[in-house]
Amino acid sequence: MLLGLVGKPNVGKSTLFSALTLHDAKIADYPFTTIEPNIGVGYAVAKCVHQELGVQCGKTKNSICLAGMRLLPVRLVDIAGLVPGAHEGKGLGNKFLDDIRQADGIIQVVDASGTTDFEGRSGVSDPLDEINFVRDELAQWYLGILKRSWAKVKSNTTAELAAVFAGLGFTKHDVDQAAMKLDYEREHIKWDDGQIGKFCDELVTRRKFLIAANKADKAKPENLSRIAEEYASVSCSAEFELALRRAAKAGVISYLQWENAFAINNADDKQKSALATIAAFMKKNNGTGVQTVLNRMAFEVMDRIVVYPVQDEHKFADGEGNVLPDAYLVPNGTNLHDFAGMVHTEFKEHFGFGLDAKTKRRLGKDYILKNNDVVKIVS
């Protein structure tokens, strides 16, 4: 799963990216700090199943077990800021839009304080206008692609239309659903320019979006409430979260990113003053909101569940005796046969059956996995 962080310049995308990954991304108060997209790994966090099973995790491989929680890797890409007219090549234009193409889901980082203009410079803006302009840039980009391919689509079916957008991550189901929502014909297509534009607007809504209402520590409450009323969103302060993670790494505080408080270990007066400001924000907002952004994106917007494969269904271990060494984030609705292929291609090719390690019940290939399932695959 690859999640893209998008938004206009200077909204805190690189700060959020660095807070989630502790990646040394360039952070500065001017537009286009990010030229090439930064790529890193963050962690969605869920309660580890070992607590339910009454065992202790051993050496983990593809994820981390820490303080009773499972940290599940999620690939993140920090895409440079979009400006109005990006679909026409303005700013760094289509390159940025093309970087978005590869993302499975989009976290749109918004300046909830409304203190930067659409170019990312100091000014005034409405966060709702900011949200809409980014989506409009995507719709205009899709429109340009569709118009260039319209001769192949006109008078044909949504199958040809889906082929145009296949490289952008859309399926035929997405295309059909968008056309049905607008009550457009799906065979012998003869849409006019207005219909084509509305279709591209609707197609944008098929992307999996979450709004990170950043700079919440500086935002007016009404801005945050207006965003929450209109969109799936999380209020956050990437600046505060990054400060906490760096302080924890340096040993100044004890802090785990899913917790809503921290303990000071060794800080000078200046550090204590800054930490007091952060603590007051966290108490009021139930944390900095940054980990919530990634968790909500992974588990709610992307609708992922956690599944643990094992070789020994009695000890919940692999062949070397490591208890619960692996955990996978998989789409809700995944069957056991497809999951076997995620673990190893040969497991799917030579699939025999599965075992529910909790109940020891035999499972067929069509079994639909549930969150926190622990399964053995026999091949």
N, C-alpha and C positions, 0 to 999 in steps of 0.2 A: 504494500500500500504506500503510495506516494502522495503527500499532501503539499499543495502549493500555498505559500504565503504571498498574497497580492495586496495591492492598494496603491494609492498615490504616493509620491515621494515624501519622506520625512514624517511618517505617521508612527514610526517605531517598529517597522517590520524586522529590521535587522536586530534590534534589541530583543524583540520577542523570540526570534530565531535563536539568538545567542543564549537567552535565558532557558529555552527548552533543550538546547543541545550542548551548551557551554563551548560552542564553536566560536573561534575568534573571528567573527564577521566584522567588517568595517562598520563602525557606528559614528555618525557625525551629523551635525545640524545643517545639512544642505542637501539639495536634490541630487539624485543619481549617485549616492554613495556606493550602492551596489551596481556594478556594471555587468559582471558575469554572475549568474545565479550561484548562491552559496548552497551547498548540499550537506546535510548532516542527519543525525539520528536523535530523535527524542523518544520519550517513553510514556506510553499510556499506562496507567496504574490501576490495578484491580486487586481485590482480596485474593490471596493465593489459596488454591484448593487444599493445600496441605493442612490448613486449619480444620477444614471439614473432615478430612480423613484421619486426623490425629497422628500424623507422621511429621517428620522434619525433612525439608528439602535437602538433597545432597548437592553435588557439583552440578550447577546449571550450565547449559550450553548456549541456547539461542535467546535467552532472556535472563532476568535477574530476580532472585527472591531476596527481599530485604524487609526486615521488621514486619513479617507477616503479609507483605504485599508482593505482587508480581509486577515487575516492570517489563513491559512488552515493547520491543523496538518498533518505531514508526519512522519511515524515511520522510524528511522534510526538505523542501527547496524554497529558499528565500529569493523571490523573483523581483528584479528591480522595479522601481515605481512607474506606474502608468500615469500619463498626463492626458488631458483632453486632446483628441485628435490622434491618439496612438495608432488607431486603425488606418490612418492615412500616412503613418510613418513619423509622426511628430514625437519629440523626445527621442527615445531609442526604439520606439514604434513596434513594428511587427515582430521583432526579435523577442520582445518581452511577451507578447501575446502567444507566440509559438512556444515559449517555455511553459506557459500555462497548459498547453495542449496535453502534455504528458501526465499531468496531475490527475489522480483519481478523485480528489476532493479539494475544495478551495477554502482556505481560511482568509477572509478579507479583513485586513487590519485597518481600522478606522480611527482617526483622531477625534475621539469623543469630546475633547476639550474645545474643538472648533477654532483652534488658534493657528492653523496653516491653510493657505489657499490651495487651489487645485494644482498649482505648480509645485507645491511643497514648501513654499516660502512663507515667512511670517505674515499672518493676515487673519482674516475671519472667514469661516465657512460653516455651513450647516452640515452636520454629520450625515443626515439623511440624503442630502444632495450628493455627498461624497460616495455613499453606497450606490446610489442610482447611476452616477456617472461611470463607475467602473463596470457595472453590468451593461450599461449602454454601449461602452467601448467593445465589450465582448459581442454584443448583438450586432453592432456595425461590422465587426470583423467577420462574423458568420455570414452576414448579408453580402459582403464583398465576395466571399468564397462561393456562395450560392449563385450569385449573378454571373460569375465567370463560368459556372458549370450549368447554367439554366437550360441551355440547348439540349443537354443530355437528359434533363429532368422533365421538361415540358412535354405534356401529352403522355407521359409514362406513369409509373407507380412510385409509391414510397420506397420501393426496393432501390430504385436508382437514386432517390433522394438520400437514403441511408448510406449509400456507397460514397456520396460526396462528403458526408460528415464522419465516416468511419475512422478516419485518421485523427479526429478530434475527440475520440473517446465516446461517441454516441452510438447506440445500437439501433437496429430497426425498430425495436420496441419503443425507444425514446422518441424516434421520429413519428411513429404511428400515434403515440399518446399525445404528442404536441398537436398533430393534425386533428385528432379526435376532439381534443379540448377546444379547438377553435371551430369545430364543425366544418372542416375543409374536406374536400374529396381526396381520397387516397389512391384512386385510379384515374387515368386520363386527366392528369393534373393540369389545370389552366388558371392558376392563381395570378391575380394582377399584382402590381408593385406594392400596393398597400398590404395585401395579404402576405406577400413574401416577407415584408418587414415585420409584421405581427408574428409570423411563424418563427422568425429568428429571435424575437423577444421572448417568445414562449420557450424556445429551445434553451435559452439561458437558464430558465427556471428549472430545467432538468439536471443542471449541474448541482452537485452536492456542496452547498455553501454553509458556512457559519461565520457570523460577524464577531470579530474580537474588538470590542469597544475599548480601545487602548487609551492610555493617559486618563484613566478614570479618577486618579488621584487629583487631577486638575480640572475635571469636567463638572459642569453644572448638573445637579440631579435630574433636571428636566430633560437634558440631552440623553442621559442614560435610559430614562423611562420611555422616551419617545422611540429610541432604537429598539428597546425590548418589546414594545407594543407592536412594531411593524415586522421585526425579523427575529429568526433564531439567533440569539446573541449571548455573549458572556462579557461582562465588564471586567477589565483587568488593568494592571499596571505592570507592564513589561520591565520598566526601569527598576521598580522596587524588587521584582522577582530576580532580576539579574544581579542586583546588589546582594541579595540574600544568598544566592547560590555561590557567588564569588567569596562572600564572607565565610560561608560554610566550608568551602574548599580550602580557605586559608586557616581554618580552625578558630576564627573569631567567634562564630556561633555554632550551635548544633541545630540543624534544620533538615527536614525531609520534605521534599517539594509537595507532597500531598497533605501535609499538616498545615494547620491554620495559625501556628505560633512557632516561636523559636526560643532557644535559651542562649543567653550571652555567656561565652566562656572567657574571653580576654579581649576587651575593647577599651580604647582610650575615650576621653570625654567627647571628642568630636564624633567618633563612631557611635557612641551611645546615644547622642542627640539625634543622629540620622536614623538609627535603628528604632528609636522611640516614635519617630514620625511614621515609619513603616508599620510598626506594631499597631499604632492607632488606626491606620487604614485597614490593616488585616482584621482587626477586631470588628470594625464596622461593616466590612464587606466579606467576612468569612474567608479570608485568605487574600492573596494577590490576584487570584483568578486565572493565572497563567496555566497551571496544571489542569484546571477545569476546562480551559479552551481545548486542550489536546484530548482529554478524556471524553468530553462531550462530542467532539468531532469523531473520534474513533468508535465509541460505543453507541451513540445515538444517531448522528448524521450518517456515518458510514455503515451503521448497523452491524458492527462486528461482535463476535462472541469469542470466548477463550476456550480452547480445547487442548488437552494434555495427552500426547501419545506415550505409551509405555510398552515394554516388552514383557515384563513380569507383572501380571495382573494381581498377584497376591501381595507383592512388596511395593507396587506402584513404581517400579524402577526400570532402568534400561539393562542391557546385557552385562554391564560392568557394576551393577548394583547402585548406581546413582538414582536417588529418589526424585521423581518428577523433574527430569533434566531439561525437558523442552515444554514450551507453551506456544501455541499458535493463535494469532488473531485471524479468524476466518469469517466470511460473510454469513450472517444469519440465514439459515435455510440450506447450508451446505450438507450434502449427504456423505456417508462414510466412504464411499468409493472415490469420490472426488478428493476428499481429505487425504486418503491414502496416497494419491498422486502428489499432494502438496508435501507430504513427508518424504516420499521417494517415488520416482516414476515407476520403478519396478514393482513397488507395492500395489500400484493400481493395475499394472499389466497382468500381474499374477495373483490378483486378489482372491482370497478364499472366503474369509468371513471376519467378523470383528467380535470383540468381547468388551462388554461394559465392565471395567475394572472395579467399579463400586458394587455392582450386584452380581457379577460373573455371568450375566445373561448374554447369550449369543446374539449377535447383530448381523443383519444382512446389509448388502451394499447400498440399499435405498434408505437405510436408517438416517433420519434427519438429526444432525448433532444439536445438542443443547449446550448452553453456557456452562462451563466448568465440567463438562464430560471428561472422563479419563478413560481412554480406549486402547485396547490392544488390537493390532492389525495382523492377521494371520495370512501369509501369502506363500 
